[in-house]
């Protein structure tokens, strides 16, 4: 009895050419031709919002790093 071994990296790899064709065919069958533009618009809007949030967080971190850190170090430390 042969035991099939599955390479874990194969599970995480991107689909190839024929797999994309099958995925697109399933999407067309499930959502129909009229719903695909709405679906793409929603995905694009979600990606845009994600990138805006990512940029906002990046700017907050950079602003925090540029603030004068010496103002906190002038305070005496108590040895409690």
PDB file with SEQRES, HELIX, SHEET and CRYST1 records, atoms N, CA, C and O in Angstrom:
SEQRES   1 A   80  UNK UNK UNK UNK UNK UNK UNK UNK UNK UNK UNK UNK UNK          
SEQRES   2 A   80  UNK UNK UNK UNK UNK UNK UNK UNK UNK UNK UNK UNK UNK          
SEQRES   3 A   80  UNK UNK UNK UNK UNK UNK UNK UNK UNK UNK UNK UNK UNK          
SEQRES   4 A   80  UNK UNK UNK UNK UNK UNK UNK UNK UNK UNK UNK UNK UNK          
SEQRES   5 A   80  UNK UNK UNK UNK UNK UNK UNK UNK UNK UNK UNK UNK UNK          
SEQRES   6 A   80  UNK UNK UNK UNK UNK UNK UNK UNK UNK UNK UNK UNK UNK          
SEQRES   7 A   80  UNK UNK                                                      
HELIX    1 AA1 UNK A    8  UNK A   11  1                                   4    
HELIX    2 AA2 UNK A   17  UNK A   66  1                                  50    
HELIX    3 AA3 UNK A   70  UNK A   73  1                                   4    
CRYST1    1.000    1.000    1.000  90.00  90.00  90.00 P 1           1          
ATOM      1  N   UNK A   1       0.848  -1.164   0.000  1.00  0.00           N  
ATOM      2  CA  UNK A   1       0.000   0.000   0.000  1.00  0.00           C  
ATOM      3  C   UNK A   1       0.898   1.233   0.000  1.00  0.00           C  
ATOM      4  O   UNK A   1       1.726   1.408   0.894  1.00  0.00           O  
ATOM      5  N   UNK A   2       0.732   2.058  -0.977  1.00  0.00           N  
ATOM      6  CA  UNK A   2       1.558   3.260  -1.099  1.00  0.00           C  
ATOM      7  C   UNK A   2       0.874   4.422  -0.390  1.00  0.00           C  
ATOM      8  O   UNK A   2      -0.336   4.615  -0.508  1.00  0.00           O  
ATOM      9  N   UNK A   3       1.656   5.177   0.335  1.00  0.00           N  
ATOM     10  CA  UNK A   3       1.148   6.352   1.027  1.00  0.00           C  
ATOM     11  C   UNK A   3       1.559   7.571   0.209  1.00  0.00           C  
ATOM     12  O   UNK A   3       2.735   7.762  -0.100  1.00  0.00           O  
ATOM     13  N   UNK A   4       0.586   8.378  -0.129  1.00  0.00           N  
ATOM     14  CA  UNK A   4       0.876   9.582  -0.893  1.00  0.00           C  
ATOM     15  C   UNK A   4       1.380  10.666   0.041  1.00  0.00           C  
ATOM     16  O   UNK A   4       0.755  10.960   1.060  1.00  0.00           O  
ATOM     17  N   UNK A   5       2.492  11.250  -0.304  1.00  0.00           N  
ATOM     18  CA  UNK A   5       3.009  12.357   0.498  1.00  0.00           C  
ATOM     19  C   UNK A   5       2.792  13.649  -0.276  1.00  0.00           C  
ATOM     20  O   UNK A   5       3.090  13.730  -1.467  1.00  0.00           O  
ATOM     21  N   UNK A   6       2.276  14.642   0.405  1.00  0.00           N  
ATOM     22  CA  UNK A   6       1.997  15.934  -0.211  1.00  0.00           C  
ATOM     23  C   UNK A   6       3.037  16.922   0.281  1.00  0.00           C  
ATOM     24  O   UNK A   6       3.232  17.093   1.485  1.00  0.00           O  
ATOM     25  N   UNK A   7       3.690  17.559  -0.646  1.00  0.00           N  
ATOM     26  CA  UNK A   7       4.675  18.576  -0.316  1.00  0.00           C  
ATOM     27  C   UNK A   7       3.942  19.821   0.174  1.00  0.00           C  
ATOM     28  O   UNK A   7       3.105  20.351  -0.557  1.00  0.00           O  
ATOM     29  N   UNK A   8       4.224  20.310   1.387  1.00  0.00           N  
ATOM     30  CA  UNK A   8       3.504  21.479   1.917  1.00  0.00           C  
ATOM     31  C   UNK A   8       3.640  22.726   1.050  1.00  0.00           C  
ATOM     32  O   UNK A   8       2.728  23.551   1.004  1.00  0.00           O  
ATOM     33  N   UNK A   9       4.769  22.866   0.365  1.00  0.00           N  
ATOM     34  CA  UNK A   9       4.921  24.050  -0.487  1.00  0.00           C  
ATOM     35  C   UNK A   9       4.019  23.979  -1.704  1.00  0.00           C  
ATOM     36  O   UNK A   9       3.678  25.011  -2.282  1.00  0.00           O  
ATOM     37  N   UNK A  10       3.633  22.799  -2.096  1.00  0.00           N  
ATOM     38  CA  UNK A  10       2.719  22.660  -3.239  1.00  0.00           C  
ATOM     39  C   UNK A  10       1.327  23.183  -2.887  1.00  0.00           C  
ATOM     40  O   UNK A  10       0.609  23.661  -3.765  1.00  0.00           O  
ATOM     41  N   UNK A  11       0.942  23.097  -1.620  1.00  0.00           N  
ATOM     42  CA  UNK A  11      -0.367  23.578  -1.211  1.00  0.00           C  
ATOM     43  C   UNK A  11      -0.441  25.096  -1.249  1.00  0.00           C  
ATOM     44  O   UNK A  11      -1.529  25.652  -1.402  1.00  0.00           O  
ATOM     45  N   UNK A  12       0.688  25.777  -1.115  1.00  0.00           N  
ATOM     46  CA  UNK A  12       0.717  27.230  -1.053  1.00  0.00           C  
ATOM     47  C   UNK A  12       1.107  27.874  -2.375  1.00  0.00           C  
ATOM     48  O   UNK A  12       1.159  29.101  -2.464  1.00  0.00           O  
ATOM     49  N   UNK A  13       1.382  27.082  -3.400  1.00  0.00           N  
ATOM     50  CA  UNK A  13       1.829  27.652  -4.672  1.00  0.00           C  
ATOM     51  C   UNK A  13       0.666  28.281  -5.426  1.00  0.00           C  
ATOM     52  O   UNK A  13      -0.493  27.924  -5.216  1.00  0.00           O  
ATOM     53  N   UNK A  14       0.989  29.213  -6.300  1.00  0.00           N  
ATOM     54  CA  UNK A  14      -0.020  29.897  -7.107  1.00  0.00           C  
ATOM     55  C   UNK A  14      -0.513  28.966  -8.211  1.00  0.00           C  
ATOM     56  O   UNK A  14       0.229  28.111  -8.695  1.00  0.00           O  
ATOM     57  N   UNK A  15      -1.781  29.143  -8.606  1.00  0.00           N  
ATOM     58  CA  UNK A  15      -2.309  28.312  -9.687  1.00  0.00           C  
ATOM     59  C   UNK A  15      -1.615  28.617 -11.013  1.00  0.00           C  
ATOM     60  O   UNK A  15      -1.173  29.739 -11.257  1.00  0.00           O  
ATOM     61  N   UNK A  16      -1.533  27.616 -11.843  1.00  0.00           N  
ATOM     62  CA  UNK A  16      -0.928  27.768 -13.162  1.00  0.00           C  
ATOM     63  C   UNK A  16      -1.957  28.238 -14.181  1.00  0.00           C  
ATOM     64  O   UNK A  16      -3.043  28.685 -13.811  1.00  0.00           O  
ATOM     65  N   UNK A  17      -1.620  28.140 -15.455  1.00  0.00           N  
ATOM     66  CA  UNK A  17      -2.470  28.649 -16.528  1.00  0.00           C  
ATOM     67  C   UNK A  17      -3.845  28.000 -16.591  1.00  0.00           C  
ATOM     68  O   UNK A  17      -4.860  28.696 -16.614  1.00  0.00           O  
ATOM     69  N   UNK A  18      -3.884  26.679 -16.619  1.00  0.00           N  
ATOM     70  CA  UNK A  18      -5.168  25.985 -16.757  1.00  0.00           C  
ATOM     71  C   UNK A  18      -6.023  26.141 -15.503  1.00  0.00           C  
ATOM     72  O   UNK A  18      -7.249  26.195 -15.592  1.00  0.00           O  
ATOM     73  N   UNK A  19      -5.384  26.215 -14.337  1.00  0.00           N  
ATOM     74  CA  UNK A  19      -6.154  26.410 -13.117  1.00  0.00           C  
ATOM     75  C   UNK A  19      -6.870  27.767 -13.124  1.00  0.00           C  
ATOM     76  O   UNK A  19      -8.003  27.871 -12.654  1.00  0.00           O  
ATOM     77  N   UNK A  20      -6.209  28.812 -13.659  1.00  0.00           N  
ATOM     78  CA  UNK A  20      -6.847  30.133 -13.751  1.00  0.00           C  
ATOM     79  C   UNK A  20      -8.061  30.088 -14.675  1.00  0.00           C  
ATOM     80  O   UNK A  20      -9.068  30.747 -14.418  1.00  0.00           O  
ATOM     81  N   UNK A  21      -7.960  29.310 -15.750  1.00  0.00           N  
ATOM     82  CA  UNK A  21      -9.097  29.175 -16.661  1.00  0.00           C  
ATOM     83  C   UNK A  21     -10.278  28.561 -15.927  1.00  0.00           C  
ATOM     84  O   UNK A  21     -11.409  29.025 -16.069  1.00  0.00           O  
ATOM     85  N   UNK A  22     -10.020  27.519 -15.143  1.00  0.00           N  
ATOM     86  CA  UNK A  22     -11.093  26.866 -14.389  1.00  0.00           C  
ATOM     87  C   UNK A  22     -11.678  27.803 -13.336  1.00  0.00           C  
ATOM     88  O   UNK A  22     -12.892  27.847 -13.142  1.00  0.00           O  
ATOM     89  N   UNK A  23     -10.815  28.544 -12.665  1.00  0.00           N  
ATOM     90  CA  UNK A  23     -11.303  29.491 -11.650  1.00  0.00           C  
ATOM     91  C   UNK A  23     -12.186  30.542 -12.290  1.00  0.00           C  
ATOM     92  O   UNK A  23     -13.258  30.846 -11.766  1.00  0.00           O  
ATOM     93  N   UNK A  24     -11.761  31.106 -13.414  1.00  0.00           N  
ATOM     94  CA  UNK A  24     -12.573  32.109 -14.111  1.00  0.00           C  
ATOM     95  C   UNK A  24     -13.893  31.524 -14.594  1.00  0.00           C  
ATOM     96  O   UNK A  24     -14.924  32.194 -14.536  1.00  0.00           O  
ATOM     97  N   UNK A  25     -13.873  30.293 -15.064  1.00  0.00           N  
ATOM     98  CA  UNK A  25     -15.097  29.644 -15.520  1.00  0.00           C  
ATOM     99  C   UNK A  25     -16.076  29.462 -14.359  1.00  0.00           C  
ATOM    100  O   UNK A  25     -17.274  29.691 -14.520  1.00  0.00           O  
ATOM    101  N   UNK A  26     -15.582  29.059 -13.212  1.00  0.00           N  
ATOM    102  CA  UNK A  26     -16.441  28.884 -12.038  1.00  0.00           C  
ATOM    103  C   UNK A  26     -17.009  30.230 -11.591  1.00  0.00           C  
ATOM    104  O   UNK A  26     -18.180  30.310 -11.222  1.00  0.00           O  
ATOM    105  N   UNK A  27     -16.197  31.285 -11.620  1.00  0.00           N  
ATOM    106  CA  UNK A  27     -16.678  32.614 -11.234  1.00  0.00           C  
ATOM    107  C   UNK A  27     -17.784  33.071 -12.167  1.00  0.00           C  
ATOM    108  O   UNK A  27     -18.790  33.614 -11.710  1.00  0.00           O  
ATOM    109  N   UNK A  28     -17.617  32.860 -13.471  1.00  0.00           N  
ATOM    110  CA  UNK A  28     -18.644  33.263 -14.439  1.00  0.00           C  
ATOM    111  C   UNK A  28     -19.926  32.473 -14.216  1.00  0.00           C  
ATOM    112  O   UNK A  28     -21.021  33.029 -14.298  1.00  0.00           O  
ATOM    113  N   UNK A  29     -19.795  31.186 -13.936  1.00  0.00           N  
ATOM    114  CA  UNK A  29     -20.990  30.363 -13.729  1.00  0.00           C  
ATOM    115  C   UNK A  29     -21.704  30.764 -12.432  1.00  0.00           C  
ATOM    116  O   UNK A  29     -22.932  30.847 -12.404  1.00  0.00           O  
ATOM    117  N   UNK A  30     -20.946  31.012 -11.366  1.00  0.00           N  
ATOM    118  CA  UNK A  30     -21.560  31.337 -10.083  1.00  0.00           C  
ATOM    119  C   UNK A  30     -22.166  32.731 -10.050  1.00  0.00           C  
ATOM    120  O   UNK A  30     -23.279  32.912  -9.556  1.00  0.00           O  
ATOM    121  N   UNK A  31     -21.451  33.709 -10.568  1.00  0.00           N  
ATOM    122  CA  UNK A  31     -21.901  35.089 -10.444  1.00  0.00           C  
ATOM    123  C   UNK A  31     -22.597  35.621 -11.691  1.00  0.00           C  
ATOM    124  O   UNK A  31     -23.347  36.593 -11.600  1.00  0.00           O  
ATOM    125  N   UNK A  32     -22.376  35.031 -12.815  1.00  0.00           N  
ATOM    126  CA  UNK A  32     -22.978  35.520 -14.042  1.00  0.00           C  
ATOM    127  C   UNK A  32     -22.202  36.696 -14.611  1.00  0.00           C  
ATOM    128  O   UNK A  32     -21.422  37.336 -13.908  1.00  0.00           O  
ATOM    129  N   UNK A  33     -22.421  36.972 -15.882  1.00  0.00           N  
ATOM    130  CA  UNK A  33     -21.685  38.025 -16.567  1.00  0.00           C  
ATOM    131  C   UNK A  33     -22.005  39.419 -16.066  1.00  0.00           C  
ATOM    132  O   UNK A  33     -21.155  40.306 -16.135  1.00  0.00           O  
ATOM    133  N   UNK A  34     -23.216  39.631 -15.562  1.00  0.00           N  
ATOM    134  CA  UNK A  34     -23.620  40.968 -15.132  1.00  0.00           C  
ATOM    135  C   UNK A  34     -23.072  41.322 -13.760  1.00  0.00           C  
ATOM    136  O   UNK A  34     -22.885  42.502 -13.464  1.00  0.00           O  
ATOM    137  N   UNK A  35     -22.813  40.345 -12.926  1.00  0.00           N  
ATOM    138  CA  UNK A  35     -22.344  40.605 -11.559  1.00  0.00           C  
ATOM    139  C   UNK A  35     -20.827  40.747 -11.472  1.00  0.00           C  
ATOM    140  O   UNK A  35     -20.325  41.277 -10.481  1.00  0.00           O  
ATOM    141  N   UNK A  36     -20.090  40.294 -12.466  1.00  0.00           N  
ATOM    142  CA  UNK A  36     -18.631  40.323 -12.412  1.00  0.00           C  
ATOM    143  C   UNK A  36     -18.091  41.752 -12.319  1.00  0.00           C  
ATOM    144  O   UNK A  36     -17.196  41.989 -11.509  1.00  0.00           O  
ATOM    145  N   UNK A  37     -18.590  42.730 -13.113  1.00  0.00           N  
ATOM    146  CA  UNK A  37     -18.075  44.099 -12.940  1.00  0.00           C  
ATOM    147  C   UNK A  37     -18.336  44.665 -11.545  1.00  0.00           C  
ATOM    148  O   UNK A  37     -17.496  45.379 -10.998  1.00  0.00           O  
ATOM    149  N   UNK A  38     -19.493  44.351 -10.969  1.00  0.00           N  
ATOM    150  CA  UNK A  38     -19.783  44.810  -9.607  1.00  0.00           C  
ATOM    151  C   UNK A  38     -18.829  44.161  -8.606  1.00  0.00           C  
ATOM    152  O   UNK A  38     -18.364  44.812  -7.670  1.00  0.00           O  
ATOM    153  N   UNK A  39     -18.545  42.892  -8.805  1.00  0.00           N  
ATOM    154  CA  UNK A  39     -17.616  42.172  -7.937  1.00  0.00           C  
ATOM    155  C   UNK A  39     -16.214  42.768  -8.044  1.00  0.00           C  
ATOM    156  O   UNK A  39     -15.549  42.978  -7.030  1.00  0.00           O  
ATOM    157  N   UNK A  40     -15.766  43.038  -9.263  1.00  0.00           N  
ATOM    158  CA  UNK A  40     -14.440  43.626  -9.468  1.00  0.00           C  
ATOM    159  C   UNK A  40     -14.369  45.025  -8.859  1.00  0.00           C  
ATOM    160  O   UNK A  40     -13.348  45.402  -8.284  1.00  0.00           O  
ATOM    161  N   UNK A  41     -15.452  45.793  -8.985  1.00  0.00           N  
ATOM    162  CA  UNK A  41     -15.490  47.137  -8.406  1.00  0.00           C  
ATOM    163  C   UNK A  41     -15.370  47.064  -6.882  1.00  0.00           C  
ATOM    164  O   UNK A  41     -14.643  47.851  -6.276  1.00  0.00           O  
ATOM    165  N   UNK A  42     -16.076  46.128  -6.274  1.00  0.00           N  
ATOM    166  CA  UNK A  42     -16.001  45.954  -4.825  1.00  0.00           C  
ATOM    167  C   UNK A  42     -14.615  45.527  -4.368  1.00  0.00           C  
ATOM    168  O   UNK A  42     -14.123  46.002  -3.345  1.00  0.00           O  
ATOM    169  N   UNK A  43     -13.987  44.639  -5.116  1.00  0.00           N  
ATOM    170  CA  UNK A  43     -12.632  44.202  -4.775  1.00  0.00           C  
ATOM    171  C   UNK A  43     -11.660  45.369  -4.904  1.00  0.00           C  
ATOM    172  O   UNK A  43     -10.803  45.562  -4.042  1.00  0.00           O  
ATOM    173  N   UNK A  44     -11.789  46.147  -5.978  1.00  0.00           N  
ATOM    174  CA  UNK A  44     -10.921  47.308  -6.172  1.00  0.00           C  
ATOM    175  C   UNK A  44     -11.090  48.335  -5.067  1.00  0.00           C  
ATOM    176  O   UNK A  44     -10.109  48.909  -4.595  1.00  0.00           O  
ATOM    177  N   UNK A  45     -12.329  48.571  -4.649  1.00  0.00           N  
ATOM    178  CA  UNK A  45     -12.597  49.525  -3.568  1.00  0.00           C  
ATOM    179  C   UNK A  45     -11.981  49.028  -2.258  1.00  0.00           C  
ATOM    180  O   UNK A  45     -11.415  49.814  -1.499  1.00  0.00           O  
ATOM    181  N   UNK A  46     -12.092  47.735  -1.998  1.00  0.00           N  
ATOM    182  CA  UNK A  46     -11.498  47.167  -0.786  1.00  0.00           C  
ATOM    183  C   UNK A  46      -9.984  47.280  -0.786  1.00  0.00           C  
ATOM    184  O   UNK A  46      -9.384  47.596   0.241  1.00  0.00           O  
ATOM    185  N   UNK A  47      -9.364  47.026  -1.924  1.00  0.00           N  
ATOM    186  CA  UNK A  47      -7.912  47.146  -2.029  1.00  0.00           C  
ATOM    187  C   UNK A  47      -7.485  48.597  -1.831  1.00  0.00           C  
ATOM    188  O   UNK A  47      -6.490  48.866  -1.158  1.00  0.00           O  
ATOM    189  N   UNK A  48      -8.234  49.532  -2.413  1.00  0.00           N  
ATOM    190  CA  UNK A  48      -7.922  50.956  -2.276  1.00  0.00           C  
ATOM    191  C   UNK A  48      -8.021  51.386  -0.806  1.00  0.00           C  
ATOM    192  O   UNK A  48      -7.147  52.095  -0.307  1.00  0.00           O  
ATOM    193  N   UNK A  49      -9.078  50.961  -0.116  1.00  0.00           N  
ATOM    194  CA  UNK A  49      -9.234  51.307   1.299  1.00  0.00           C  
ATOM    195  C   UNK A  49      -8.121  50.698   2.150  1.00  0.00           C  
ATOM    196  O   UNK A  49      -7.628  51.332   3.082  1.00  0.00           O  
ATOM    197  N   UNK A  50      -7.733  49.480   1.829  1.00  0.00           N  
ATOM    198  CA  UNK A  50      -6.643  48.828   2.561  1.00  0.00           C  
ATOM    199  C   UNK A  50      -5.340  49.604   2.379  1.00  0.00           C  
ATOM    200  O   UNK A  50      -4.618  49.839   3.348  1.00  0.00           O  
ATOM    201  N   UNK A  51      -5.038  50.001   1.145  1.00  0.00           N  
ATOM    202  CA  UNK A  51      -3.812  50.746   0.883  1.00  0.00           C  
ATOM    203  C   UNK A  51      -3.831  52.110   1.560  1.00  0.00           C  
ATOM    204  O   UNK A  51      -2.806  52.562   2.070  1.00  0.00           O  
ATOM    205  N   UNK A  52      -4.994  52.775   1.571  1.00  0.00           N  
ATOM    206  CA  UNK A  52      -5.103  54.061   2.264  1.00  0.00           C  
ATOM    207  C   UNK A  52      -4.847  53.899   3.762  1.00  0.00           C  
ATOM    208  O   UNK A  52      -4.139  54.707   4.363  1.00  0.00           O  
ATOM    209  N   UNK A  53      -5.417  52.868   4.359  1.00  0.00           N  
ATOM    210  CA  UNK A  53      -5.206  52.619   5.791  1.00  0.00           C  
ATOM    211  C   UNK A  53      -3.746  52.286   6.069  1.00  0.00           C  
ATOM    212  O   UNK A  53      -3.179  52.740   7.062  1.00  0.00           O  
ATOM    213  N   UNK A  54      -3.144  51.498   5.197  1.00  0.00           N  
ATOM    214  CA  UNK A  54      -1.733  51.133   5.349  1.00  0.00           C  
ATOM    215  C   UNK A  54      -0.849  52.373   5.281  1.00  0.00           C  
ATOM    216  O   UNK A  54       0.071  52.523   6.085  1.00  0.00           O  
ATOM    217  N   UNK A  55      -1.120  53.264   4.324  1.00  0.00           N  
ATOM    218  CA  UNK A  55      -0.341  54.494   4.199  1.00  0.00           C  
ATOM    219  C   UNK A  55      -0.535  55.400   5.414  1.00  0.00           C  
ATOM    220  O   UNK A  55       0.416  56.032   5.874  1.00  0.00           O  
ATOM    221  N   UNK A  56      -1.762  55.466   5.937  1.00  0.00           N  
ATOM    222  CA  UNK A  56      -2.029  56.273   7.122  1.00  0.00           C  
ATOM    223  C   UNK A  56      -1.255  55.785   8.328  1.00  0.00           C  
ATOM    224  O   UNK A  56      -0.693  56.585   9.075  1.00  0.00           O  
ATOM    225  N   UNK A  57      -1.223  54.483   8.523  1.00  0.00           N  
ATOM    226  CA  UNK A  57      -0.480  53.909   9.648  1.00  0.00           C  
ATOM    227  C   UNK A  57       1.014  54.154   9.468  1.00  0.00           C  
ATOM    228  O   UNK A  57       1.721  54.456  10.430  1.00  0.00           O  
ATOM    229  N   UNK A  58       1.491  54.021   8.233  1.00  0.00           N  
ATOM    230  CA  UNK A  58       2.909  54.257   7.953  1.00  0.00           C  
ATOM    231  C   UNK A  58       3.284  55.700   8.277  1.00  0.00           C  
ATOM    232  O   UNK A  58       4.340  55.953   8.858  1.00  0.00           O  
ATOM    233  N   UNK A  59       2.412  56.658   7.897  1.00  0.00           N  
ATOM    234  CA  UNK A  59       2.684  58.068   8.182  1.00  0.00           C  
ATOM    235  C   UNK A  59       2.676  58.331   9.681  1.00  0.00           C  
ATOM    236  O   UNK A  59       3.502  59.097  10.177  1.00  0.00           O  
ATOM    237  N   UNK A  60       1.745  57.699  10.418  1.00  0.00           N  
ATOM    238  CA  UNK A  60       1.707  57.869  11.873  1.00  0.00           C  
ATOM    239  C   UNK A  60       2.979  57.354  12.527  1.00  0.00           C  
ATOM    240  O   UNK A  60       3.504  57.983  13.446  1.00  0.00           O  
ATOM    241  N   UNK A  61       3.469  56.230  12.068  1.00  0.00           N  
ATOM    242  CA  UNK A  61       4.697  55.662  12.631  1.00  0.00           C  
ATOM    243  C   UNK A  61       5.879  56.571  12.324  1.00  0.00           C  
ATOM    244  O   UNK A  61       6.702  56.836  13.201  1.00  0.00           O  
ATOM    245  N   UNK A  62       5.970  57.057  11.069  1.00  0.00           N  
ATOM    246  CA  UNK A  62       7.077  57.943  10.707  1.00  0.00           C  
ATOM    247  C   UNK A  62       7.019  59.242  11.500  1.00  0.00           C  
ATOM    248  O   UNK A  62       8.055  59.759  11.917  1.00  0.00           O  
ATOM    249  N   UNK A  63       5.807  59.780  11.713  1.00  0.00           N  
ATOM    250  CA  UNK A  63       5.661  61.005  12.501  1.00  0.00           C  
ATOM    251  C   UNK A  63       6.092  60.753  13.942  1.00  0.00           C  
ATOM    252  O   UNK A  63       6.770  61.591  14.538  1.00  0.00           O  
ATOM    253  N   UNK A  64       5.719  59.643  14.493  1.00  0.00           N  
ATOM    254  CA  UNK A  64       6.112  59.294  15.857  1.00  0.00           C  
ATOM    255  C   UNK A  64       7.611  59.123  16.003  1.00  0.00           C  
ATOM    256  O   UNK A  64       8.178  59.451  17.045  1.00  0.00           O  
ATOM    257  N   UNK A  65       8.257  58.611  14.967  1.00  0.00           N  
ATOM    258  CA  UNK A  65       9.703  58.424  15.021  1.00  0.00           C  
ATOM    259  C   UNK A  65      10.440  59.757  14.886  1.00  0.00           C  
ATOM    260  O   UNK A  65      11.551  59.906  15.394  1.00  0.00           O  
ATOM    261  N   UNK A  66       9.822  60.728  14.200  1.00  0.00           N  
ATOM    262  CA  UNK A  66      10.468  62.027  13.990  1.00  0.00           C  
ATOM    263  C   UNK A  66      10.317  62.953  15.190  1.00  0.00           C  
ATOM    264  O   UNK A  66      11.047  63.938  15.296  1.00  0.00           O  
ATOM    265  N   UNK A  67       9.386  62.660  16.097  1.00  0.00           N  
ATOM    266  CA  UNK A  67       9.200  63.498  17.277  1.00  0.00           C  
ATOM    267  C   UNK A  67      10.462  63.469  18.124  1.00  0.00           C  
ATOM    268  O   UNK A  67      11.241  62.517  18.069  1.00  0.00           O  
ATOM    269  N   UNK A  68      10.656  64.528  18.909  1.00  0.00           N  
ATOM    270  CA  UNK A  68      11.856  64.667  19.705  1.00  0.00           C  
ATOM    271  C   UNK A  68      11.843  63.667  20.867  1.00  0.00           C  
ATOM    272  O   UNK A  68      11.102  63.867  21.829  1.00  0.00           O  
ATOM    273  N   UNK A  69      12.635  62.610  20.804  1.00  0.00           N  
ATOM    274  CA  UNK A  69      12.631  61.610  21.879  1.00  0.00           C  
ATOM    275  C   UNK A  69      13.376  62.091  23.125  1.00  0.00           C  
ATOM    276  O   UNK A  69      13.242  61.478  24.184  1.00  0.00           O  
ATOM    277  N   UNK A  70      14.158  63.169  23.028  1.00  0.00           N  
ATOM    278  CA  UNK A  70      14.934  63.635  24.176  1.00  0.00           C  
ATOM    279  C   UNK A  70      14.051  64.272  25.239  1.00  0.00           C  
ATOM    280  O   UNK A  70      14.473  64.380  26.391  1.00  0.00           O  
ATOM    281  N   UNK A  71      12.840  64.699  24.891  1.00  0.00           N  
ATOM    282  CA  UNK A  71      11.958  65.315  25.881  1.00  0.00           C  
ATOM    283  C   UNK A  71      11.545  64.309  26.948  1.00  0.00           C  
ATOM    284  O   UNK A  71      11.287  64.699  28.087  1.00  0.00           O  
ATOM    285  N   UNK A  72      11.479  63.055  26.615  1.00  0.00           N  
ATOM    286  CA  UNK A  72      11.129  62.019  27.585  1.00  0.00           C  
ATOM    287  C   UNK A  72      12.333  61.594  28.413  1.00  0.00           C  
ATOM    288  O   UNK A  72      12.170  61.127  29.541  1.00  0.00           O  
ATOM    289  N   UNK A  73      13.539  61.747  27.874  1.00  0.00           N  
ATOM    290  CA  UNK A  73      14.718  61.277  28.589  1.00  0.00           C  
ATOM    291  C   UNK A  73      15.213  62.289  29.617  1.00  0.00           C  
ATOM    292  O   UNK A  73      16.069  61.941  30.431  1.00  0.00           O  
ATOM    293  N   UNK A  74      14.712  63.530  29.620  1.00  0.00           N  
ATOM    294  CA  UNK A  74      15.139  64.550  30.580  1.00  0.00           C  
ATOM    295  C   UNK A  74      14.487  64.361  31.952  1.00  0.00           C  
ATOM    296  O   UNK A  74      14.943  64.933  32.942  1.00  0.00           O  
ATOM    297  N   UNK A  75      13.446  63.577  32.010  1.00  0.00           N  
ATOM    298  CA  UNK A  75      12.760  63.357  33.264  1.00  0.00           C  
ATOM    299  C   UNK A  75      13.574  62.405  34.125  1.00  0.00           C  
ATOM    300  O   UNK A  75      14.046  61.380  33.632  1.00  0.00           O  
ATOM    301  N   UNK A  76      13.749  62.731  35.420  1.00  0.00           N  
ATOM    302  CA  UNK A  76      14.539  61.831  36.289  1.00  0.00           C  
ATOM    303  C   UNK A  76      13.796  60.517  36.510  1.00  0.00           C  
ATOM    304  O   UNK A  76      12.569  60.473  36.592  1.00  0.00           O  
ATOM    305  N   UNK A  77      14.571  59.468  36.601  1.00  0.00           N  
ATOM    306  CA  UNK A  77      13.982  58.153  36.844  1.00  0.00           C  
ATOM    307  C   UNK A  77      14.001  57.881  38.336  1.00  0.00           C  
ATOM    308  O   UNK A  77      15.006  58.116  39.006  1.00  0.00           O  
ATOM    309  N   UNK A  78      12.915  57.398  38.839  1.00  0.00           N  
ATOM    310  CA  UNK A  78      12.845  57.078  40.271  1.00  0.00           C  
ATOM    311  C   UNK A  78      13.224  55.632  40.478  1.00  0.00           C  
ATOM    312  O   UNK A  78      12.828  54.760  39.705  1.00  0.00           O  
ATOM    313  N   UNK A  79      13.977  55.383  41.501  1.00  0.00           N  
ATOM    314  CA  UNK A  79      14.374  54.010  41.837  1.00  0.00           C  
ATOM    315  C   UNK A  79      13.461  53.505  42.943  1.00  0.00           C  
ATOM    316  O   UNK A  79      13.804  53.588  44.122  1.00  0.00           O  
ATOM    317  N   UNK A  80      12.328  52.994  42.573  1.00  0.00           N  
ATOM    318  CA  UNK A  80      11.378  52.535  43.576  1.00  0.00           C  
ATOM    319  C   UNK A  80      11.500  51.065  43.826  1.00  0.00           C  
ATOM    320  O   UNK A  80      10.767  50.516  44.648  1.00  0.00           O  
TER     321      UNK A  80                                                      
END                                                                             
